[in-house]
Amino acid sequence: MGKALDDVRILDFTHVQSGPTCTQLLAWFGADVIKVERAGAGDITREQLRDIPDADSLYFTMLNHNKRSVTIDTKNPEGKLVLEALIQKCDVLVENFAPGALDRMGFTWERIQELNPKMIVASVKGFGPGPYEDCKVYENVAQCVGGAASTTGFDDGPPVVTGAQIGDSGTGLHLALGIVTALYQRTMTGRGQKVLAAMQDGVLNLCRVKLRDQQRLERTGVMKEYPQYPNGTFGEAVPRAGNASGGGQPGWILKCKGWEHDPNAYIYFITQAPVWVKICNVIGKEEWATAPEYATPTARLPRLKEIFAEIERWTMTKTKFEAMEILNKYDIPCGPILSMKEIAEDDSLRKTGTIVEVDHPVRGKYLTVGNPIKLSDSPTDVTRSPLLGEHTDEVMAELGYSREQIEALRTAGAI
């Protein structure tokens, strides 16, 4: 059985993280992704944060699996002709250039449509149309302008960005969905279209619960599930809520045995209402199950700090894994704080293909993330990232160029 995106050819003009995240996902689903790079240099992340001299960095390799690499000088007239041939043969062009860069290369939407009316042109930009659409945006900037930073951290500290790459990789995931949707629509219309995923928009989409809370705050002036209630004050904007769950079930991160020397000896604990009696029994506070000041979710809200302090006294007597094992027996929602080292060594994640070991001809074996989306009829095989220009001759031959023509293009500096 073939892959889900067999026969889909992607012209990949992306670099760094947001675009490559998108095209790698499409490649994992079976699309033929042809990554266009500059001769002699390539994607800037090939050399960023290197841990092995002269080897492609993990930054590059972990974002460019299952792709083919060609080198083309798009400023060279002959190179531009090669690119035009590729546009005519491909289904999708994906780019995350600075605003206007594709137009300056001579490939406006109108020109691309002339070459291939079925072409889908997909772009990552920092902002959508508006006053900031010409501004460049990077990961942490996207988190700030999308609402994530202002609502992350503790109320007595500054805004904080998260380690999850919700601006770059998050927007890449949004763009991949847009591309697949446009491909589906093309089966009915026969036409290509433009797909835009703005980083500000993508981050805001992931922060929608905070936009929800902004409207609630404006109507009521208070949010009882936030740690500022009942003794703190609320301003005009959604405050930072520490480790509060952001939903109707109060949660917090609690210390576990060994926290004094292990920075990740913690567990996330949710005081879910349906299992409140079980929580009381586990931590040895059976009387709380029926006491009027603890028995209902409404009664517990102003006492959450006291409640979590008591639960923490219990979790501190257990390792995070011991606590999880006990709590899971009673269906009490919880989760250990896993370090990247623990995740990398997790056998179950390797068995599911969420963590994959890949062998590279220069850097050797390394770990990477696998496809987070599993299809029963289209399993993902993660193959190594390409060397710079590794597939140039192969792709040129597929376009109909002879060996002599390929050598002439190389002599002319076009590839």
C-alpha atoms as a printed R data frame, in Angstrom:
    type eleno elety resid chain resno       x      y       z
1   ATOM     1    CA   MET     A     1   0.000  0.000   0.000
2   ATOM     2    CA   GLY     A     2   1.284  3.454  -0.902
3   ATOM     3    CA   LYS     A     3   1.658  6.520   1.260
4   ATOM     4    CA   ALA     A     4  -1.122  9.032   1.880
5   ATOM     5    CA   LEU     A     5   0.535 11.771  -0.207
6   ATOM     6    CA   ASP     A     6   2.087  9.651  -2.933
7   ATOM     7    CA   ASP     A     7   2.244 11.531  -6.252
8   ATOM     8    CA   VAL     A     8   2.240 14.927  -4.512
9   ATOM     9    CA   ARG     A     9   5.416 16.899  -5.308
10  ATOM    10    CA   ILE     A    10   6.441 19.771  -3.052
11  ATOM    11    CA   LEU     A    11   8.866 22.514  -4.071
12  ATOM    12    CA   ASP     A    12  10.399 23.426  -0.724
13  ATOM    13    CA   PHE     A    13  11.786 26.960  -0.516
14  ATOM    14    CA   THR     A    14  11.752 26.976   3.281
15  ATOM    15    CA   HIS     A    15  14.527 27.397   5.809
16  ATOM    16    CA   VAL     A    16  15.148 27.396   9.573
17  ATOM    17    CA   GLN     A    17  12.100 25.947  11.390
18  ATOM    18    CA   SER     A    18   8.528 26.971  10.562
19  ATOM    19    CA   GLY     A    19   8.558 26.029   6.875
20  ATOM    20    CA   PRO     A    20  10.739 22.916   7.246
21  ATOM    21    CA   THR     A    21   8.400 21.640   9.970
22  ATOM    22    CA   CYS     A    22   5.549 21.857   7.473
23  ATOM    23    CA   THR     A    23   7.359 20.224   4.557
24  ATOM    24    CA   GLN     A    24   8.864 17.479   6.735
25  ATOM    25    CA   LEU     A    25   5.389 16.512   7.898
26  ATOM    26    CA   LEU     A    26   4.206 16.319   4.287
27  ATOM    27    CA   ALA     A    27   7.289 14.244   3.424
28  ATOM    28    CA   TRP     A    28   6.494 11.857   6.283
29  ATOM    29    CA   PHE     A    29   3.084 11.322   4.709
30  ATOM    30    CA   GLY     A    30   4.714 10.376   1.420
31  ATOM    31    CA   ALA     A    31   5.042 13.614  -0.546
32  ATOM    32    CA   ASP     A    32   8.149 14.047  -2.699
33  ATOM    33    CA   VAL     A    33   9.698 17.144  -1.108
34  ATOM    34    CA   ILE     A    34  12.415 18.817  -3.165
35  ATOM    35    CA   LYS     A    35  14.331 21.257  -0.982
36  ATOM    36    CA   VAL     A    36  15.903 24.101  -2.959
37  ATOM    37    CA   GLU     A    37  19.115 25.449  -1.390
38  ATOM    38    CA   ARG     A    38  21.940 27.805  -2.205
39  ATOM    39    CA   ALA     A    39  25.045 26.111  -3.601
40  ATOM    40    CA   GLY     A    40  27.889 26.021  -1.102
41  ATOM    41    CA   ALA     A    41  25.775 27.209   1.816
42  ATOM    42    CA   GLY     A    42  22.271 25.798   1.893
43  ATOM    43    CA   ASP     A    43  19.792 26.222   4.717
44  ATOM    44    CA   ILE     A    44  21.448 28.383   7.380
45  ATOM    45    CA   THR     A    45  20.599 25.819  10.061
46  ATOM    46    CA   ARG     A    46  23.019 23.324   8.506
47  ATOM    47    CA   GLU     A    47  25.757 25.141  10.413
48  ATOM    48    CA   GLN     A    48  23.846 26.643  13.357
49  ATOM    49    CA   LEU     A    49  24.429 25.144  16.826
50  ATOM    50    CA   ARG     A    50  26.812 22.525  15.471
51  ATOM    51    CA   ASP     A    51  28.000 19.878  17.899
52  ATOM    52    CA   ILE     A    52  30.181 18.008  15.370
53  ATOM    53    CA   PRO     A    53  32.577 20.013  13.156
54  ATOM    54    CA   ASP     A    54  31.716 19.971   9.435
55  ATOM    55    CA   ALA     A    55  28.559 17.913   9.998
56  ATOM    56    CA   ASP     A    56  25.051 19.178   9.447
57  ATOM    57    CA   SER     A    57  23.698 20.349  12.789
58  ATOM    58    CA   LEU     A    58  20.925 18.594  14.658
59  ATOM    59    CA   TYR     A    59  18.912 21.757  14.093
60  ATOM    60    CA   PHE     A    60  18.938 20.989  10.361
61  ATOM    61    CA   THR     A    61  18.783 17.203  10.410
62  ATOM    62    CA   MET     A    62  15.789 17.053  12.758
63  ATOM    63    CA   LEU     A    63  13.708 19.315  10.489
64  ATOM    64    CA   ASN     A    64  14.543 17.933   7.055
65  ATOM    65    CA   HIS     A    65  14.024 14.186   7.057
66  ATOM    66    CA   ASN     A    66  12.607 12.362   4.041
67  ATOM    67    CA   LYS     A    67  13.475 15.222   1.642
68  ATOM    68    CA   ARG     A    68  15.649 15.597  -1.442
69  ATOM    69    CA   SER     A    69  18.085 18.515  -1.748
70  ATOM    70    CA   VAL     A    70  18.926 20.401  -4.930
71  ATOM    71    CA   THR     A    71  21.085 23.491  -5.304
72  ATOM    72    CA   ILE     A    72  19.927 26.228  -7.673
73  ATOM    73    CA   ASP     A    73  21.157 29.792  -8.128
74  ATOM    74    CA   THR     A    74  17.847 31.556  -8.734
75  ATOM    75    CA   LYS     A    75  19.692 34.771  -9.705
76  ATOM    76    CA   ASN     A    76  21.360 32.969 -12.593
77  ATOM    77    CA   PRO     A    77  19.213 33.102 -15.775
78  ATOM    78    CA   GLU     A    78  19.803 29.391 -16.410
79  ATOM    79    CA   GLY     A    79  18.998 28.630 -12.784
80  ATOM    80    CA   LYS     A    80  15.761 30.567 -13.082
81  ATOM    81    CA   LEU     A    81  14.778 28.412 -16.047
82  ATOM    82    CA   VAL     A    82  15.390 25.298 -13.959
83  ATOM    83    CA   LEU     A    83  13.167 26.714 -11.256
84  ATOM    84    CA   GLU     A    84  10.443 27.440 -13.801
85  ATOM    85    CA   ALA     A    85  10.619 23.814 -14.928
86  ATOM    86    CA   LEU     A    86  10.238 22.679 -11.327
87  ATOM    87    CA   ILE     A    87   7.218 24.918 -10.793
88  ATOM    88    CA   GLN     A    88   5.594 23.356 -13.843
89  ATOM    89    CA   LYS     A    89   6.183 19.860 -12.438
90  ATOM    90    CA   CYS     A    90   5.268 20.427  -8.774
91  ATOM    91    CA   ASP     A    91   1.945 20.646  -6.973
92  ATOM    92    CA   VAL     A    92   2.875 22.950  -4.097
93  ATOM    93    CA   LEU     A    93   5.471 25.659  -3.515
94  ATOM    94    CA   VAL     A    94   6.160 26.311   0.177
95  ATOM    95    CA   GLU     A    95   8.159 29.348   1.305
96  ATOM    96    CA   ASN     A    96   8.930 31.287   4.449
97  ATOM    97    CA   PHE     A    97  11.016 34.065   2.925
98  ATOM    98    CA   ALA     A    98  10.892 37.609   4.225
99  ATOM    99    CA   PRO     A    99   7.825 39.490   2.949
100 ATOM   100    CA   GLY     A   100   8.083 40.237  -0.785
101 ATOM   101    CA   ALA     A   101  11.149 38.051  -1.424
102 ATOM   102    CA   LEU     A   102   9.398 35.681  -3.811
103 ATOM   103    CA   ASP     A   103   8.102 38.628  -5.860
104 ATOM   104    CA   ARG     A   104  11.601 40.126  -6.050
105 ATOM   105    CA   MET     A   105  12.863 36.812  -7.442
106 ATOM   106    CA   GLY     A   106  10.429 37.283 -10.316
107 ATOM   107    CA   PHE     A   107   7.958 34.677  -9.133
108 ATOM   108    CA   THR     A   108   4.846 36.635  -8.321
109 ATOM   109    CA   TRP     A   109   1.562 34.809  -7.830
110 ATOM   110    CA   GLU     A   110   0.561 35.830 -11.346
111 ATOM   111    CA   ARG     A   111   3.790 34.478 -12.869
112 ATOM   112    CA   ILE     A   112   3.471 31.195 -11.000
113 ATOM   113    CA   GLN     A   113  -0.122 30.866 -12.208
114 ATOM   114    CA   GLU     A   114   1.079 31.356 -15.791
115 ATOM   115    CA   LEU     A   115   3.571 28.538 -15.358
116 ATOM   116    CA   ASN     A   116   1.215 26.205 -13.472
117 ATOM   117    CA   PRO     A   117  -2.444 27.144 -12.852
118 ATOM   118    CA   LYS     A   118  -2.769 24.187 -10.461
119 ATOM   119    CA   MET     A   119   0.112 25.306  -8.260
120 ATOM   120    CA   ILE     A   120  -0.628 25.884  -4.582
121 ATOM   121    CA   VAL     A   121   1.643 28.547  -3.076
122 ATOM   122    CA   ALA     A   122   1.884 28.200   0.701
123 ATOM   123    CA   SER     A   123   3.588 30.815   2.859
124 ATOM   124    CA   VAL     A   124   4.563 31.332   6.467
125 ATOM   125    CA   LYS     A   125   4.677 34.988   7.454
126 ATOM   126    CA   GLY     A   126   5.040 36.731  10.789
127 ATOM   127    CA   PHE     A   127   1.813 38.716  10.542
128 ATOM   128    CA   GLY     A   128  -1.225 38.610   8.324
129 ATOM   129    CA   PRO     A   129  -2.416 41.639   6.298
130 ATOM   130    CA   GLY     A   130  -2.303 44.804   8.360
131 ATOM   131    CA   PRO     A   131   0.111 47.353   9.804
132 ATOM   132    CA   TYR     A   132   2.828 44.806  10.639
133 ATOM   133    CA   GLU     A   133   2.670 42.513   7.605
134 ATOM   134    CA   ASP     A   134   6.121 43.579   6.373
135 ATOM   135    CA   CYS     A   135   7.823 42.845   9.713
136 ATOM   136    CA   LYS     A   136  10.056 39.825  10.222
137 ATOM   137    CA   VAL     A   137   9.082 37.558  13.105
138 ATOM   138    CA   TYR     A   138  10.989 34.872  14.977
139 ATOM   139    CA   GLU     A   139   9.810 32.262  17.484
140 ATOM   140    CA   ASN     A   140   9.829 34.306  20.670
141 ATOM   141    CA   VAL     A   141   8.439 37.378  18.934
142 ATOM   142    CA   ALA     A   142   5.524 35.266  17.690
143 ATOM   143    CA   GLN     A   143   4.854 34.052  21.227
144 ATOM   144    CA   CYS     A   144   4.792 37.640  22.421
145 ATOM   145    CA   VAL     A   145   2.527 39.090  19.729
146 ATOM   146    CA   GLY     A   146   0.229 36.052  19.762
147 ATOM   147    CA   GLY     A   147  -0.680 36.368  23.434
148 ATOM   148    CA   ALA     A   148   1.298 33.431  24.826
149 ATOM   149    CA   ALA     A   149   4.014 35.334  26.721
150 ATOM   150    CA   SER     A   150   1.663 37.741  28.491
151 ATOM   151    CA   THR     A   151  -0.281 34.811  29.932
152 ATOM   152    CA   THR     A   152   2.675 32.559  30.797
153 ATOM   153    CA   GLY     A   153   4.604 32.622  34.069
154 ATOM   154    CA   PHE     A   154   3.708 33.714  37.566
155 ATOM   155    CA   ASP     A   155   1.784 36.856  38.414
156 ATOM   156    CA   ASP     A   156   4.646 38.381  40.411
157 ATOM   157    CA   GLY     A   157   7.151 37.949  37.561
158 ATOM   158    CA   PRO     A   158   7.683 39.094  33.963
159 ATOM   159    CA   PRO     A   159   6.089 37.525  30.881
160 ATOM   160    CA   VAL     A   160   7.741 34.224  29.924
161 ATOM   161    CA   VAL     A   161   8.092 32.399  26.602
162 ATOM   162    CA   THR     A   162   7.575 28.651  26.549
163 ATOM   163    CA   GLY     A   163  10.146 26.078  25.454
164 ATOM   164    CA   ALA     A   164   7.593 24.585  23.067
165 ATOM   165    CA   GLN     A   165   8.129 26.108  19.621
166 ATOM   166    CA   ILE     A   166   4.527 27.174  19.176
167 ATOM   167    CA   GLY     A   167   5.494 30.082  16.921
168 ATOM   168    CA   ASP     A   168   7.683 28.206  14.438
169 ATOM   169    CA   SER     A   169   6.708 24.535  14.558
170 ATOM   170    CA   GLY     A   170   3.146 25.394  15.589
171 ATOM   171    CA   THR     A   171   2.686 27.584  12.528
172 ATOM   172    CA   GLY     A   172   4.286 24.931  10.334
173 ATOM   173    CA   LEU     A   173   1.666 22.451  11.495
174 ATOM   174    CA   HIS     A   174  -1.094 24.930  10.693
175 ATOM   175    CA   LEU     A   175   0.374 25.479   7.217
176 ATOM   176    CA   ALA     A   176   0.540 21.732   6.529
177 ATOM   177    CA   LEU     A   177  -3.182 21.436   7.248
178 ATOM   178    CA   GLY     A   178  -3.858 24.370   4.927
179 ATOM   179    CA   ILE     A   179  -1.874 22.725   2.136
180 ATOM   180    CA   VAL     A   180  -3.638 19.383   2.449
181 ATOM   181    CA   THR     A   181  -6.987 21.195   2.493
182 ATOM   182    CA   ALA     A   182  -6.061 23.153  -0.649
183 ATOM   183    CA   LEU     A   183  -4.968 19.939  -2.370
184 ATOM   184    CA   TYR     A   184  -8.326 18.394  -1.542
185 ATOM   185    CA   GLN     A   185 -10.214 21.413  -2.871
186 ATOM   186    CA   ARG     A   186  -8.136 21.283  -6.051
187 ATOM   187    CA   THR     A   187  -9.515 17.822  -6.787
188 ATOM   188    CA   MET     A   188 -12.896 19.525  -7.265
189 ATOM   189    CA   THR     A   189 -11.934 22.906  -8.740
190 ATOM   190    CA   GLY     A   190  -8.792 22.012 -10.684
191 ATOM   191    CA   ARG     A   191  -7.257 25.303  -9.522
192 ATOM   192    CA   GLY     A   192  -4.387 26.205  -7.285
193 ATOM   193    CA   GLN     A   193  -4.621 28.853  -4.590
194 ATOM   194    CA   LYS     A   194  -2.573 30.763  -2.047
195 ATOM   195    CA   VAL     A   195  -2.301 29.444   1.522
196 ATOM   196    CA   LEU     A   196  -1.104 31.738   4.309
197 ATOM   197    CA   ALA     A   197  -0.250 30.840   7.887
198 ATOM   198    CA   ALA     A   198   0.797 33.874   9.938
199 ATOM   199    CA   MET     A   199   2.802 33.136  13.071
200 ATOM   200    CA   GLN     A   200   0.811 35.607  15.158
201 ATOM   201    CA   ASP     A   201  -2.395 33.884  14.059
202 ATOM   202    CA   GLY     A   202  -1.045 30.412  14.778
203 ATOM   203    CA   VAL     A   203   0.057 31.317  18.309
204 ATOM   204    CA   LEU     A   204  -3.263 33.010  19.013
205 ATOM   205    CA   ASN     A   205  -5.107 29.909  17.818
206 ATOM   206    CA   LEU     A   206  -3.156 27.887  20.389
207 ATOM   207    CA   CYS     A   207  -3.981 30.526  23.037
208 ATOM   208    CA   ARG     A   208  -7.716 30.609  22.403
209 ATOM   209    CA   VAL     A   209  -8.573 29.702  26.016
210 ATOM   210    CA   LYS     A   210  -6.898 32.922  27.118
211 ATOM   211    CA   LEU     A   211  -9.027 34.918  24.667
212 ATOM   212    CA   ARG     A   212 -11.969 33.118  26.217
213 ATOM   213    CA   ASP     A   213 -10.811 34.231  29.659
214 ATOM   214    CA   GLN     A   214 -10.341 37.828  28.503
215 ATOM   215    CA   GLN     A   215 -14.022 38.031  27.641
216 ATOM   216    CA   ARG     A   216 -15.056 36.362  30.885
217 ATOM   217    CA   LEU     A   217 -12.882 38.788  32.838
218 ATOM   218    CA   GLU     A   218 -14.452 41.786  31.114
219 ATOM   219    CA   ARG     A   219 -17.920 40.567  32.071
220 ATOM   220    CA   THR     A   220 -17.327 39.412  35.635
221 ATOM   221    CA   GLY     A   221 -14.138 41.166  36.800
222 ATOM   222    CA   VAL     A   222 -12.878 37.941  38.381
223 ATOM   223    CA   MET     A   223 -11.885 34.393  37.389
224 ATOM   224    CA   LYS     A   224 -12.321 32.051  40.305
225 ATOM   225    CA   GLU     A   225 -10.179 29.222  38.908
226 ATOM   226    CA   TYR     A   226  -7.094 31.482  38.744
227 ATOM   227    CA   PRO     A   227  -4.660 31.475  41.716
228 ATOM   228    CA   GLN     A   228  -5.281 35.213  42.238
229 ATOM   229    CA   TYR     A   229  -8.712 34.318  43.651
230 ATOM   230    CA   PRO     A   230  -9.851 35.111  46.290
231 ATOM   231    CA   ASN     A   231  -7.132 37.251  47.864
232 ATOM   232    CA   GLY     A   232  -5.441 38.720  44.792
233 ATOM   233    CA   THR     A   233  -6.627 41.391  42.406
234 ATOM   234    CA   PHE     A   234  -7.522 41.256  38.720
235 ATOM   235    CA   GLY     A   235  -6.664 43.996  36.250
236 ATOM   236    CA   GLU     A   236  -8.069 44.661  32.802
237 ATOM   237    CA   ALA     A   237  -6.179 41.867  31.026
238 ATOM   238    CA   VAL     A   238  -5.908 38.123  31.613
239 ATOM   239    CA   PRO     A   239  -3.130 37.666  34.199
240 ATOM   240    CA   ARG     A   240  -0.385 35.081  34.340
241 ATOM   241    CA   ALA     A   241  -1.698 32.046  36.155
242 ATOM   242    CA   GLY     A   242   1.390 30.071  37.140
243 ATOM   243    CA   ASN     A   243   0.648 26.375  36.798
244 ATOM   244    CA   ALA     A   244  -3.137 26.663  36.893
245 ATOM   245    CA   SER     A   245  -4.744 24.338  34.375
246 ATOM   246    CA   GLY     A   246  -6.605 26.961  32.364
247 ATOM   247    CA   GLY     A   247  -9.795 24.928  32.499
248 ATOM   248    CA   GLY     A   248 -12.539 24.017  34.895
249 ATOM   249    CA   GLN     A   249 -10.431 21.441  36.755
250 ATOM   250    CA   PRO     A   250  -7.885 23.051  39.120
251 ATOM   251    CA   GLY     A   251  -4.350 21.746  38.720
252 ATOM   252    CA   TRP     A   252  -0.850 22.546  39.998
253 ATOM   253    CA   ILE     A   253   2.727 21.271  39.871
254 ATOM   254    CA   LEU     A   254   3.768 19.682  43.146
255 ATOM   255    CA   LYS     A   255   7.089 18.555  44.601
256 ATOM   256    CA   CYS     A   256   7.892 14.858  44.769
257 ATOM   257    CA   LYS     A   257  10.524 12.887  46.626
258 ATOM   258    CA   GLY     A   258  13.997 14.040  45.619
259 ATOM   259    CA   TRP     A   259  13.012 17.530  44.517
260 ATOM   260    CA   GLU     A   260  15.891 19.024  46.501
261 ATOM   261    CA   HIS     A   261  18.477 17.668  44.036
262 ATOM   262    CA   ASP     A   262  16.387 16.775  40.972
263 ATOM   263    CA   PRO     A   263  14.915 19.836  39.185
264 ATOM   264    CA   ASN     A   264  12.299 17.614  37.538
265 ATOM   265    CA   ALA     A   265  11.096 15.661  40.576
266 ATOM   266    CA   TYR     A   266   7.600 17.091  40.283
267 ATOM   267    CA   ILE     A   267   4.150 15.931  39.255
268 ATOM   268    CA   TYR     A   268   1.160 17.734  37.796
269 ATOM   269    CA   PHE     A   269  -1.896 17.020  39.905
270 ATOM   270    CA   ILE     A   270  -5.509 17.834  38.988
271 ATOM   271    CA   THR     A   271  -8.192 17.952  41.670
272 ATOM   272    CA   GLN     A   272 -10.897 16.690  39.340
273 ATOM   273    CA   ALA     A   273 -14.323 16.926  40.962
274 ATOM   274    CA   PRO     A   274 -15.573 13.372  40.171
275 ATOM   275    CA   VAL     A   275 -12.598 11.809  41.996
276 ATOM   276    CA   TRP     A   276 -12.460 14.250  44.911
277 ATOM   277    CA   VAL     A   277 -13.434 11.576  47.459
278 ATOM   278    CA   LYS     A   278 -10.656  9.309  46.154
279 ATOM   279    CA   ILE     A   279  -8.148 12.153  46.433
280 ATOM   280    CA   CYS     A   280  -9.155 12.720  50.061
281 ATOM   281    CA   ASN     A   281  -8.707  9.029  50.840
282 ATOM   282    CA   VAL     A   282  -5.315  8.777  49.124
283 ATOM   283    CA   ILE     A   283  -3.788 11.759  50.942
284 ATOM   284    CA   GLY     A   284  -5.317 10.820  54.290
285 ATOM   285    CA   LYS     A   285  -7.815 13.673  54.547
286 ATOM   286    CA   GLU     A   286 -11.005 11.603  54.517
287 ATOM   287    CA   GLU     A   287 -12.880 14.274  56.447
288 ATOM   288    CA   TRP     A   288 -12.562 16.693  53.522
289 ATOM   289    CA   ALA     A   289 -14.884 14.481  51.453
290 ATOM   290    CA   THR     A   290 -17.921 15.588  53.450
291 ATOM   291    CA   ALA     A   291 -16.836 18.809  55.174
292 ATOM   292    CA   PRO     A   292 -18.954 21.706  53.785
293 ATOM   293    CA   GLU     A   293 -15.886 23.879  53.132
294 ATOM   294    CA   TYR     A   294 -14.266 21.187  50.924
295 ATOM   295    CA   ALA     A   295 -17.007 18.913  49.611
296 ATOM   296    CA   THR     A   296 -17.968 20.915  46.505
297 ATOM   297    CA   PRO     A   297 -15.859 22.491  43.715
298 ATOM   298    CA   THR     A   298 -17.254 25.941  44.521
299 ATOM   299    CA   ALA     A   299 -16.370 25.607  48.182
300 ATOM   300    CA   ARG     A   300 -12.835 24.431  47.312
301 ATOM   301    CA   LEU     A   301 -11.933 27.290  44.966
302 ATOM   302    CA   PRO     A   302 -10.903 29.839  47.626
303 ATOM   303    CA   ARG     A   303  -8.962 27.103  49.455
304 ATOM   304    CA   LEU     A   304  -6.932 25.715  46.557
305 ATOM   305    CA   LYS     A   305  -3.547 26.846  47.914
306 ATOM   306    CA   GLU     A   306  -4.237 25.071  51.192
307 ATOM   307    CA   ILE     A   307  -5.510 21.965  49.385
308 ATOM   308    CA   PHE     A   308  -2.506 21.704  47.077
309 ATOM   309    CA   ALA     A   309  -0.150 22.253  50.007
310 ATOM   310    CA   GLU     A   310  -1.721 19.262  51.752
311 ATOM   311    CA   ILE     A   311  -1.557 17.136  48.617
312 ATOM   312    CA   GLU     A   312   2.091 18.129  48.217
313 ATOM   313    CA   ARG     A   313   2.860 16.861  51.694
314 ATOM   314    CA   TRP     A   314   1.749 13.477  50.365
315 ATOM   315    CA   THR     A   315   3.526 13.670  46.974
316 ATOM   316    CA   MET     A   316   6.805 14.601  48.669
317 ATOM   317    CA   THR     A   317   6.846 11.130  50.261
318 ATOM   318    CA   LYS     A   318   6.757  9.466  46.817
319 ATOM   319    CA   THR     A   319   8.820  9.653  43.658
320 ATOM   320    CA   LYS     A   320   6.896 11.104  40.726
321 ATOM   321    CA   PHE     A   321   6.539  7.635  39.220
322 ATOM   322    CA   GLU     A   322   5.387  6.079  42.495
323 ATOM   323    CA   ALA     A   323   2.814  8.831  42.910
324 ATOM   324    CA   MET     A   324   1.611  8.385  39.337
325 ATOM   325    CA   GLU     A   325   1.204  4.628  39.788
326 ATOM   326    CA   ILE     A   326  -0.888  5.088  42.927
327 ATOM   327    CA   LEU     A   327  -3.021  7.918  41.534
328 ATOM   328    CA   ASN     A   328  -3.731  6.126  38.264
329 ATOM   329    CA   LYS     A   329  -5.300  3.242  40.190
330 ATOM   330    CA   TYR     A   330  -8.001  5.664  41.253
331 ATOM   331    CA   ASP     A   331  -8.294  7.514  37.910
332 ATOM   332    CA   ILE     A   332  -6.905 10.685  39.493
333 ATOM   333    CA   PRO     A   333  -5.508 12.835  36.623
334 ATOM   334    CA   CYS     A   334  -1.775 13.445  36.972
335 ATOM   335    CA   GLY     A   335   1.459 13.423  35.039
336 ATOM   336    CA   PRO     A   336   5.155 13.394  35.947
337 ATOM   337    CA   ILE     A   337   7.383 16.251  34.813
338 ATOM   338    CA   LEU     A   338   9.584 14.417  32.315
339 ATOM   339    CA   SER     A   339  13.003 15.770  31.420
340 ATOM   340    CA   MET     A   340  14.320 15.608  27.871
341 ATOM   341    CA   LYS     A   341  16.767 12.936  29.070
342 ATOM   342    CA   GLU     A   342  13.907 10.797  30.381
343 ATOM   343    CA   ILE     A   343  11.938 11.261  27.160
344 ATOM   344    CA   ALA     A   344  14.971 10.365  25.020
345 ATOM   345    CA   GLU     A   345  15.399  7.130  26.987
346 ATOM   346    CA   ASP     A   346  11.710  6.141  26.962
347 ATOM   347    CA   ASP     A   347  11.400  2.751  25.239
348 ATOM   348    CA   SER     A   348   7.655  3.101  24.715
349 ATOM   349    CA   LEU     A   349   8.155  6.288  22.680
350 ATOM   350    CA   ARG     A   350  10.668  4.489  20.490
351 ATOM   351    CA   LYS     A   351   8.291  1.587  19.918
352 ATOM   352    CA   THR     A   352   5.572  3.940  18.686
353 ATOM   353    CA   GLY     A   353   7.972  5.862  16.434
354 ATOM   354    CA   THR     A   354   7.583  9.072  18.412
355 ATOM   355    CA   ILE     A   355  11.332  8.985  19.103
356 ATOM   356    CA   VAL     A   356  13.440  7.608  16.238
357 ATOM   357    CA   GLU     A   357  17.132  6.820  15.864
358 ATOM   358    CA   VAL     A   358  18.511  7.792  12.456
359 ATOM   359    CA   ASP     A   359  21.906  7.060  10.932
360 ATOM   360    CA   HIS     A   360  23.628  9.898   9.058
361 ATOM   361    CA   PRO     A   361  26.672  9.353   6.804
362 ATOM   362    CA   VAL     A   362  28.614 12.237   8.385
363 ATOM   363    CA   ARG     A   363  27.373 12.708  11.953
364 ATOM   364    CA   GLY     A   364  26.479  9.053  12.648
365 ATOM   365    CA   LYS     A   365  23.476  7.982  14.722
366 ATOM   366    CA   TYR     A   366  21.253 10.530  16.430
367 ATOM   367    CA   LEU     A   367  17.784 10.762  17.939
368 ATOM   368    CA   THR     A   368  14.969 12.733  16.401
369 ATOM   369    CA   VAL     A   369  11.237 13.107  16.747
370 ATOM   370    CA   GLY     A   370   9.090 10.933  14.521
371 ATOM   371    CA   ASN     A   371   5.719 11.676  12.995
372 ATOM   372    CA   PRO     A   372   3.341 12.667  15.815
373 ATOM   373    CA   ILE     A   373   0.356 11.727  13.633
374 ATOM   374    CA   LYS     A   374  -0.132  8.021  13.049
375 ATOM   375    CA   LEU     A   375  -2.114  6.711  10.056
376 ATOM   376    CA   SER     A   376  -2.985  3.009  10.046
377 ATOM   377    CA   ASP     A   377  -2.746  2.739   6.244
378 ATOM   378    CA   SER     A   378   0.230  5.047   5.780
379 ATOM   379    CA   PRO     A   379   2.928  4.303   8.365
380 ATOM   380    CA   THR     A   380   5.829  6.742   8.490
381 ATOM   381    CA   ASP     A   381   9.380  5.691   7.731
382 ATOM   382    CA   VAL     A   382  11.790  8.380   8.919
383 ATOM   383    CA   THR     A   383  14.799  8.655   6.613
384 ATOM   384    CA   ARG     A   384  17.823 10.869   7.117
385 ATOM   385    CA   SER     A   385  18.038 14.475   5.991
386 ATOM   386    CA   PRO     A   386  19.788 15.059   2.646
387 ATOM   387    CA   LEU     A   387  23.312 16.306   2.187
388 ATOM   388    CA   LEU     A   388  23.555 19.681   0.480
389 ATOM   389    CA   GLY     A   389  22.681 19.266  -3.187
390 ATOM   390    CA   GLU     A   390  22.682 15.483  -2.870
391 ATOM   391    CA   HIS     A   391  19.823 15.010  -5.328
392 ATOM   392    CA   THR     A   392  20.506 17.803  -7.819
393 ATOM   393    CA   ASP     A   393  21.511 15.544 -10.705
394 ATOM   394    CA   GLU     A   394  18.687 13.111  -9.946
395 ATOM   395    CA   VAL     A   395  16.024 15.821 -10.011
396 ATOM   396    CA   MET     A   396  17.508 17.474 -13.131
397 ATOM   397    CA   ALA     A   397  17.319 14.122 -14.931
398 ATOM   398    CA   GLU     A   398  13.665 13.780 -13.909
399 ATOM   399    CA   LEU     A   399  13.037 17.197 -15.481
400 ATOM   400    CA   GLY     A   400  14.451 15.880 -18.752
401 ATOM   401    CA   TYR     A   401  17.958 17.332 -18.643
402 ATOM   402    CA   SER     A   402  20.700 15.182 -20.171
403 ATOM   403    CA   ARG     A   403  24.002 14.523 -18.420
404 ATOM   404    CA   GLU     A   404  25.686 17.004 -20.743
405 ATOM   405    CA   GLN     A   405  23.093 19.685 -20.004
406 ATOM   406    CA   ILE     A   406  23.449 19.118 -16.261
407 ATOM   407    CA   GLU     A   407  27.204 19.567 -16.488
408 ATOM   408    CA   ALA     A   408  26.723 22.717 -18.536
409 ATOM   409    CA   LEU     A   409  24.361 24.120 -15.878
410 ATOM   410    CA   ARG     A   410  26.929 23.326 -13.218
411 ATOM   411    CA   THR     A   411  29.724 24.987 -15.207
412 ATOM   412    CA   ALA     A   412  27.524 28.069 -15.628
413 ATOM   413    CA   GLY     A   413  26.951 28.193 -11.862
414 ATOM   414    CA   ALA     A   414  23.209 27.686 -12.244
415 ATOM   415    CA   ILE     A   415  23.119 24.589 -10.008
